[in-house]
């Protein structure tokens, strides 16, 4: 890069040389012209003097020699020649007939001048006067008898003047260069001062605070004008960028936003209104080739006429944007989200309707997003357009996630064949109903099994069997009450929670269902009618039990007895049967106390495999009771342990022994520890855990507390504070049996989840090529990755399941196919 001073000096020097050459050239031309004029004047004077001399000599009768001497100049640079017309030749060497200038002078009788190079030639005609006739006869007055040819060589004079001029110009040449150097120094100093002021002003402003640039005088009007232009443009660009960033900050999505994307978009409208006045945000969604819906969100509650005016303007814009497609005739839905300010409706002619659109709704069914804003400048419009495009993606993503959540929730809680509730959801609802039933209230449970359904499947084929089950589900749903909960519990087993029903009500419901199924007739593919009967077992709270498990077990026993007794029966438990079950349950409570007293509770460890590299990365800690005669699984003890409030003590014993074993074996991986919610909300539990961790010297990051999804949802309010405390100490948190809960995403939003363990029912069905379960696993995996949560596939029971979960992108796997639980921590398979 050139310096300004060098540029000024070089430019001035070049200009000086050009000016020098031009001055020299034009002055030289002028000198020649002046010399020529002077030569002509001198020639004229010489000619006049020579004519006068001729006259005097001729009057005296001088000889030809005297006349010749008179015509010869006595000084240079003149050369004079004269001739007489009757001589035929000039006194010089040029014949008269070959000299055009002489011929012209003789013909015109006038003086004429010509220049050849630096030689100036002047010809003057010799005219006969009256005095000439005194001595010469045969002539007339005015007749040309000759000419005077005067020549002057100006070469020496011009060369001398050019030399003098060149010398003087060379002496003056350094002056403009010196002046240029001085000028460049002054100018550079002034410009450096201006640049320094400019730099100091920019350096004094904080990043992003272009508006803080102050007015400075840079010393030149041009610089000041340019500075003002740059500052104004910078301030404008910074404000637009700040507006864009603040707008994009508001265009964020969360799991909660996906649950109600319209409400979330309404919050976006309220936030954006703090940046730019917006009256309306709207979206056009396409749910089929002819099914379009426009959601219009208002920052105020408009009148009917205002709503109609905005609708008309939106329809007109959509007609243009969608090129006449039916979206212009879409159904409008209006929602109102006042921003807390006294927002006034914009005059229709004063607001700008801005749109962002796609040719096809590749995500979330969203085709168009738009807003109405007050008229703004072009730069701000471009920013708003960018925000709209981002909003189009946001809304599409929100609706896509919302739709996926709905599908995920549906498939996670429904039987895919009959669309009834599945086993997992039935248990949650049944337990909730028992919990909320008052002491003097009742709730019944009915378990129903079809008689000889296997014969129907074997005779008519499984497709007909599936169709038959669908009809059975429809008949049962028609026979029960609206408030009752119906689920398909197994292949041909159906469960009914009779809400608020006593024994008599529950029995009547069972009778209606059994009668409806007995009357059911479904035509097979060959046209033959197919019928069946049902066996039913029931139980009622609190008549037959105090817990959901007790009631279900009793009803299940009655179902088995009904089938054993000849089918097509409804069995009600007797007092003796209830007493026998209570004694068995009491036996489990005694077993727990015996295990605590004799230190029979031991940890078992089941490996968790990293599916990317097939290495064991963790173990799940499982509770076992080591009796002399057998090993008791924790599943047999949990309900009784929670009922007797011994579960917390059991959890701490398992954790203590597991940490001791990990420390002794120098185990580097993580331990997944199952915890009951009742333990997690126990006030001293966190302190006890921290004491055990400190005692055994195990890092908190090696411990993952695991709780089932159903328990997490039921206890979410109490768990959040406790789990936040665990996370602050460095522990991790996992959700077990993910996907079976009614509101699976509630705890993802509210609880600090690190790991999701996908329920084994979905993993088993993947091996059976169930597309819905595969879709659920893929959705859960994608959701978890998007939230930075790791995933574990439970119940990997065979190689097909293992390869399937790998294909779905699950991080870890656990199940009997990988390794069974054992008393030792394994390093490799």
N, C-alpha and C positions, 0 to 999 in steps of 0.2 A: 504494500500500500504506500502511495506517495504522501509525503508530508506537505502541508499547505504551503509552507515557506518555500520549499523546493519548487513546488508547482508555480507559485507566483513569480519566482526569479526566472525560471525556464520560459514561462509564458511571456514575460516582459522582454527577455533577451531575444526571443524569436520575433516578437512584434517589432523590436527596435531594428533588427536586421531587415525586416520587410519594409519598414518605414524608410530606413536608410537607403535601400535600393530604389524605392519609389521616388524619394526626394532627389536622389542623384539623377535618376532617369529624366524626370520632368524638368528639373532645373537645367540639365544639359540641353534638352529640347528648347527651352526658353532662351538659353544663351545663343543657340544657333539662329533662332528666329530674330533675336535682337541684333546680332551681328549682321544678318542679312539685310534687315531694315536700315541699319547704319551704313552698310555698303551701298545700298541703293541711293540713300541720301547723298553719300559722298560721290558716287558716280554722276548723279544729277548735277552736283555743284561743279564737278570736273568738266562735265560736258558743256555747261554754260560758260565756264572760263575758257574752254578750248574754242567754242564758237566765237566768243568775243575776241579772242586772239586772232582767229582766222579773219575776222572782219577788219580788224585794225591792220593786219599785214597786207591784206588784199587791197585796202584803201591806199596804202603806201606803195603798192606795186612790188611786194616782196617776191623773192624768188621761191621756187618749189622747195628748195632745201630749207629755207627759213620756215616755210609752212610746215614741213615735216618735223623740224625741230620743235615747233610749237605744239604739235600733237603728241610728242613723246613726253610722258610724265617724269617729273624730276624726283619722284619718291615712290616707293613700293607701298602696297602690293598691287598697284594698278598696272594693267597693260592696255595701251590705247592703240587702236588701228583705225585707219579711215580709208575710204575708197571713193572713187568716182564711178558712176554708173556706166560711163562709156569705156572704163578700163576693162570691164568684164570680170576682173578678179579683185578680191580684197587685198589689202596690204598684207593680210595673213596668208595662210596656205589653203584656205577653204574656198573652193569655187563658189561664186554667187548662186549659180543655179542649183547647187547641192545644199544650201543653207536655208532651211525653212524659216528660221527667225528673221534672217535678212530679207528674204522674199516678203515676209509679213510686214516688216517695217516699211519697205519700199512701196508695198501696196496700200498700206493704211495711212502712211505718212505720220505715224505716232510712235512715241517712245515705247519700247518693250524690254522686259527683263526676264531672264531665265537663270535657273540654278542647276548645276551639275556637280553633285558631291558638295564640297566646300567652296567651289568656284562660282562666283556670282557674275553674270554677264549682262551688261546693259547696252542696248543699241538705240542710238538717237538719229533720226533722219536729218540730212543736210538739205535744207530748202532754199530755193533761189529767192533772194530778196531784191528790192528795187536798186539797192546799192550794187548788187552783183551785175546788173545789166549795164552799168556804166562801162565796165571793162569787157564784159562777155556778152556777145550777141548770140542769138539763136535759142535763147531760153526765155521762159516766161516765169513770172513771179509765182512762187508756191510749188514749182516743179522740183522733184527730188532728183538731186544730182549726185547724191552720195550718202554715206552714213558714217557715224562715229561709233566704233565698237570698243567699249570699255570693259575690261575683265579684272576681277579682284579675287585672289585666292585667300579664303578665310581659314584654311586648315591650320596654320601655325597659331592663329589667334584662338580658335576654338580649342585646340589641344592644350594650350596654355591655361585657358579658363577652366577646362575640365580638370586639369591637374590641381589647380588652386582650390577648386570646389571639393575635390576628393580629400585633399589634405585637411581642410577645415572640418569636413564631416567626420573624418577619422578622429580628429581631436575632440569632437563633441560626442562621439559614440559611447564612451564609458558613462556619461552622465545619466542616460535613462536606465542603464543597468544598475548603477549605484542607487538611483531613486527607487527602482524596483525592489532591491534588497531592503532598503529602509522601509518601503511600503509593506513588504512581506513581514518584516519584523513587527511593525506596528499592528498589522492585521492579524498576524498569528497570536500576538499577545492578547488582542481584544477577543479573538475567537476562543483561545484557551481559557480566558477568564469566563466567557459565556458557557463553555463546556463544563468548567469546574463548578459553576453555579448550578448548572443543570444536574450534574452528577451528585452534588451535595443534596440537592432537593429530592432526587429520587432515592438516595441512600437513607434519608431521614424518614422515609415513609415505611410503615410496617407492611409486610407482605399481605396483599389482598385489600389494602386501604388506599387505593388510588385516589379516592376523593380527598385524601389528606395532602395532596400536592398543592403547594402554595403558589401564588403568582409571583414570578421573578422577572426582572428586567435583564435580558441577555445582551443588551447593548446595540442590537440591530432590530429594526422593525420586522424584517423578514424572519429572523430567528424567533422573535416573540410571537409572531403569528403562527409559525410552525409549531412552537412549543404549546401554544394554546390548543391548536388542532390535535396534537398528539395526546395531550392530557385529557381533553374532552373525550376523544375516542377511547383512551385507556380506561377512563372512569366508566364510560358507557359499557365497554366490553366487560370490565370487572363486575359491574352491577348485573349484567346479563348472566355472566358465569355464576355469580353468587346466587342469583335467582334460580338458575338451572340446578345448581347443587342442592339448594334448600328444597326445591321441588322434588328432586330425585330422592332426597332423604325421606320424604314423606311417602314415596312410592316403594314401600318395603312390605314384605309378606311374612307372616308367621303362621304356625299351625292354627292359632286362634282365628286368624284372618280367613283361612280357608273354610272354617266352619260356617261363616256367614259373610261371604265376599261382598254382598251388597252393602251391609253395614260398614265393612272395612272401607269400601269405596266412598261411602258417605263421610267417614272420618278423613279420608284423603281430601275430599272437597272442602271440609272445614279447615284443614291445614293449608291447602293451596290458597284459600281465601285470605289468609294472612299475608300472602305475597302479592297477589293480583286479584282485583275484583272479578269473581266468577259467580254467575247466577245459576248456571246449570252445568252438570256433567252428565253425559249419557253414553250408553253403549248399545250396540245392535248385535244380538246373538242369533245364530242360525242353528236350529235343531232339526233341520230337514230341508228339503228343496223348497218347501212352501211355508215353513213354520218359522216366522221371525218375530222377535220380541225386542222392543226398545225399553231399556230401563233408564228412566230420567230421574236424576237426583238433584233436588233444589236446595239452595242455601237459604231459602225463605219459603213461606207458604203462599203460593200465588193465587190470584183469583181465577175464575173460570175463563175469562176472556184472555188473560195473560197466558194461561196454560195452552189455550187453543192457538194463540199466536205463535208461541214457541214450537208447538207441535207442527204447525204448518211450515215453519221455516226449516225445521229438522227434516220433515218429509221432502221438501223441495231439494234440500242438500243431498239427502239419501238417493233421490231419484237421479241426480246428476252423478253422484259417486258410484252408485251401483249399476249405472248404465241401463236404467229402466227395469231392473230385476224387482221381484215382488217385495223386497225388503222395504221399499217405499210405502207399502201398505201394511207394515208391521203393526202388531198390537203394542200399545204404549202402557207402561206401568210407571206411576209416579210415586216417589218417596221423598220425604222432606227431612232435611238435616240443618235446622237453623244454626247459625254460627255464633249466636249470642249477641250480635250487633243489629242495629236497626237498618237492615239491608233494604234498599229501595230497588224496585224493579227497573231495569234498564229500558229506555225507549227502544222500540224494535229497530228503528233506523240507526241507533247509536252503538249497538253491540255487534261484535264480530263472531260469526259461527265458524269454528275451526274444527277440522276433522283429520283423523288418521285412519287409514283403512287397509285391508288386505283383500286380495282377490278370492282367497279361500281361507276359511277359519282352521288353520292347521293345528291349533291348540285352543281348547276351551270354548269352541263354537263362536268365538268373538270375531265379528267382521269389521266393525267400525267403533271407534271411540271419538268423542268430541266434547266440546265445551263452548259456552257462550261467555265472552269477555268483552270488556270495553275496548274501544278502538285503541290499538297500541302501534308503536313504530315497527318498521320492517324487521330490525334486528331482534326485538323482543318477540315478534311473531315466530321467527325461526326457533327461538328457544322454546316457546310454547308448543310448537309443532314437535320438537324433540321430546318434550315432556309427554305429549299425547301419544307418541309412538311407544315410549316407555310404559305409559299407562295401558296401552293396548296389550302389550306383552304381560303386564302385571295382572290385568283383569282376566286375560285368557288363562294365565297360570293359576290364578285363584280359583276360577271356575273349574279348570281341569282337575286341580287338587281336590276341590269340593266334590266333584263328580266321582273321582277316584275314592275319596273317603266314604262316600255314600255306598259305592259298590263294595268297597272293602268291608265296611260295617255290615252291609247286608249279607255278604257271603260268610263273614265271620260269625254271624248270629243266626243264620238261616240254614235249613236243610236244603241242599241244592235241588233235590227232586221234588219235594212237596211245597217248598217255600215256607214251611212252618219253622218255628224256633228250633234251634238245635239243642243238644244236650247241655252244652256249656252255659248258654244263655238261660235255659230253663232252671239250672241250678242257682244261678245268680238271682233270678226273679223269685224263685221259690223261697230261697233263704231270706231275701228282703221282705217277702210277704209274711213269713213266720216272725221275723224281728219286729215288724210294725203291728202285728196282731196283739190287741190288748189282752189283759189277763182273763177277761170274761168273753173274749172273742173266739172265733173258730176259723180254721182254714183246712181244707181237705186236699188230698192228693189221690189221683186215680192213675193206676198203671194198667194199660190195656194191651193185650197181645192177640194177634189174629190166629185163629185156629187153622191149621193145615195150610199155611201160606206156602210152605216149601213145596207142597204138592202142586199148588197153582203155578209156581215158577217152573217146576220140572215138567209140567204137562203143557203149558202154553208158552213157555219161554220167558226170559227175563224182560224183554221189551213190554210184553203184556203185563208182567208182574209190576213193572214200574208204573204203568198206566193204571193198574188196579189200585196201587198204593195211593196214587194221586186222588182217585175217587174216594177212597177211604178217608183221606185227610179232609176232603171237602165235606163229607157226610158228618164227620166228627165235629168240624167247625160249625156246621149248621145246628147240631144238636146241643152244644154247650151254650153257656151264657156269654154275653158280650164282654164281661169283666174277667172271665176265666182265661188262663194261660195254657195254650196248647203247644206241644212240642213233639217232634219225632225223635224218640230217645234211642232207638236202635233200628235194626232192619225192618221188623214188623211190630215194634213196640212203640206205643204212644203214651205220653205223660200229660196229665191235666192237673193244673193247680186251680182248685176251686176256691176262689177268693171269697172270704167271709162265710163259707159254707160250713154248717154243722154236719153231724153224721147223717141226719135225714136228708138234708139238701144234697150232700155228696152222693148218697145212694141213689136219689132221684136222677141226678145228672148221669150217673153210671148207667142207670136203666135206659134213659133216653138214647144214650150213645149205643149201647148194646142192641137196642131194638132197631135203631137206624141202620146199623151194620148188618143185622140179620135180614133186613128188607132190601139191602143193596144188591143190585144185579147188574153185572157188567158183561157185555157181549164180547166174546173172544173173536179172534180173526176169522174163525170158521163159522161164526154166527151162533155158537152155543153159549147159553147164559152161564155165567160163573158167579157163585155165591159163596159166602163164608159166614162164620160166626166168630165171636170174640170171647176171650177169658179176661176177667177184670179182678184186680185187687185194689183195695183202697185203705186209707188211714186218715184220721182226722186229728188235728191239733186242737186242744191239748189232751184229748181223750186217750190217744194211743202213743203219744210220745211228746217230748219237749224240745226236740231239735230236728232240723230237716233230715239229718242222716238217719235218725231213729225212725221217723215217719216213712221215709223212702224205703228203708230196709224192711219195715213191717209190710208196706204195700207190696213190695217185691215178693216177700214170702207168700202173701196171699195170692198173688198172680200165679206163682208156681203151684200152689196148692189147688187153685182153680183148674189149671191145666191138667194136673195130676188126677183130679177127681172126675174128669170126664169132659172138660172144656165147656164152652158156652155157659159160663157161670160167673156170678159176681160174689166175691168172697169178702167178708167183713171180719177183721181180727177179733178173737175172743179175749176175755180178760186174762186167761191162762197164757195165751200166746204173747200178750204184751208183757206179762210178768216175767216170762222166760227171757225175753229180749232185754229187759231192764237188768236182769241178773248178769247177762253176758256183758253188758256195758259196764256194770259195776266191777266186773272182773278185770276190764282193761284199766280202770282207775287204780285198782290194786296193783296191777302189773307195773304201772308207772311209778308208784311209790316204792315198790320193791326194787326197781331199777335204780332209783335215786339213792336209796339206802345202801345198796350193795355195790355201787359204782359200776353198773352194768352198761351204761351209755357209752358208746364208742363211735368215733368218726370213721366213715368209709369214704374213699376218694374215687370219683369217676373222671377219667381224663377228658379234656376238651382239646380237640385237634385243630391246629391252624390249617385251613384248607388250601392256602396258597403254597405252603412248603411241606405239608404233612408232618409237622412237628407238634409235639405236645406243648401247649402254651399255658395251660391252666388245669385245675381240677375242681370239680364241684364237691363240696363237703356234704355228705349225707349222714343223717342220724340213724344209728342202729342200736338195738338193745340185745346184748349178747347173753341169752339165757343158756343154761347148761344143755337143754334139749334142742334149742333152735335159735336162729338169728331173726329177730323181729324187725320188720320194716317200719320206718317212722310213720308211713301212711296209716297204719293201724292205730297209732297212738295220738295223732295230732288233735283230733276233735276232742277227745277226752282230756288231753293235756291242757288245751285252751279253756275247756269248761271248768277244770279244777284249778286254773291259774298257775299251773306248774310249768308252762311252756317256757317262760323266761329263764327259769333256772336250768332247764334242759338245753336251751340255746347256748347259754354261757358255758355249760360243761363241754358241749361239742366244740365250741370255738376255742376253749382253753386247750383241749387235747389236740385239736388240729394244728394250732399254732406251735405247740410244743413239738409235735412231730415234724412240722416244716422246719423249725429251727434246728432240730437234731439231725435231720437229713440234709441240711443246707439247701433247701429247695428254693430256686430262684423265681418260679412262676407265680401266678395269681391263684388265690383260693376263693371260689364262689361259695359263700356261706348263706344257706337258707335261714331266713329269719321270719318269725311270726310278727304280724303288725302289733300284736299285743306286747311283744318284747321291745319293738322299736319305739313305742310310745311310753314305755316304762321310764319314769323320771331318772332313775340311777343307771339306766342301761348304758348310755354313752360313756359315763365315767368308768363303768366296769369294763367296757370294751377297751378304752384307752389304757386302763391299768394292765389288762392282759397283753396288749400290744407292746407296752413298755417292758413288761416282765419278760417276754420271750424275745424281744429285740427284732420283731418283724416290722418292716416298713408298712405304713398305712396303704401305700399304693399297691401292695400285694393282695389287699383284701377287697373283695367285691361283695357287698351285701345284696342279697337276692330276695325278691318278694313277688308273689304271683300277681298277675294283672287284676284279678277280681278283688283281691285284698287291697291292692293299691288304690283302686277306684273308691272302694267303700271307706277307706281310711285316709283319703287324700288330704283332707283339711288338717288332720293331726300329724300326718307324716312330713308335710313340707318343711316345717320348722326344724324338725329333728334331722331330716336328711340334709338340709342346708348346713347344719352343724357338722355332720359327718363329712360332707364335701369340703368344708373349710379345713378339716384336719387332714385331708388327702386321701380319704377312702373313695371307692367307686360304688356305683349303684346300678343294679340290673333289674329289669322287669322280666319275670318268668311267665310262661304260657301266653306270650303276646299274641293278640289277634282274636281272643275269645271273648273279650269284654264288650259291653254294649257301647261304651264311649271310649274307644281305645286311645284316642288322641288327647283326651283331657289331661292325663298325667304327663304326656310328652310336653305339653305346654307349661304345666305347673311344677313338675318335679324335675330335679337335676339328673336326668337319665343318661347313663354312659353306654349301656349295653341292653339290647333287646334279645330275649331268647324266644324264638318263634315256636309256637305251640306245636307239639309233635303230631297232632291230628292232621295239620296241613302237610307236614313232611311225609307222613304215611300215604296220603292221598296223591302226592306228586308221583310216587312210585307206581300208583295205579292209573297214571295218565289223566288225572282230573284237571281239566284246563282251568277251572275256577280257582282251585287251590294253588295251582302254579301261578296264576295271575296275582293271587293274594300275596304269595311269597315274594314275587318280583316287586310288587308295590311296596311291601314292607321294607324290602332291601333298599329300593330307590329312596324311599322316605328317610330311612335311617342314614344312608350315605349323605343325603342332602343336609341332614341336621348334625353330621359329624358323630353319629352313634354307630357302634359296632354291633354285629348281629351274630347269634348262635342258633344253629338249627338243632332242635331237640329230636330225640327218637329216631336217629339215623340207624335203622335196623338192618339194612342190606346195602349192597354195592350200588344198586340202582338209585336208591335214595341219596347215597353219598355223591354220586356223579350229578344227580339232578340239582342238589343244593349248590354244588360247585358252579354249575351252569347258571344258576340264579344269582350268583355274585355274593353268596353268604360268606362271612368272614371265617366262622368257626363251626365245627360240628361236634355233636355229642350223641352217644347212643351205644347200644350193645354191639353193633357191627364194628364200631371203633374200639371200644373196650368196656368191659363190665366193671362195676364198682368193686373196689378191693381195699384192704386195710393199709396198703402202702402207696406212697407217692411215686409214680412212675416217671422216668426221664424219657423213655422212648417206647414205641409200640413193640 
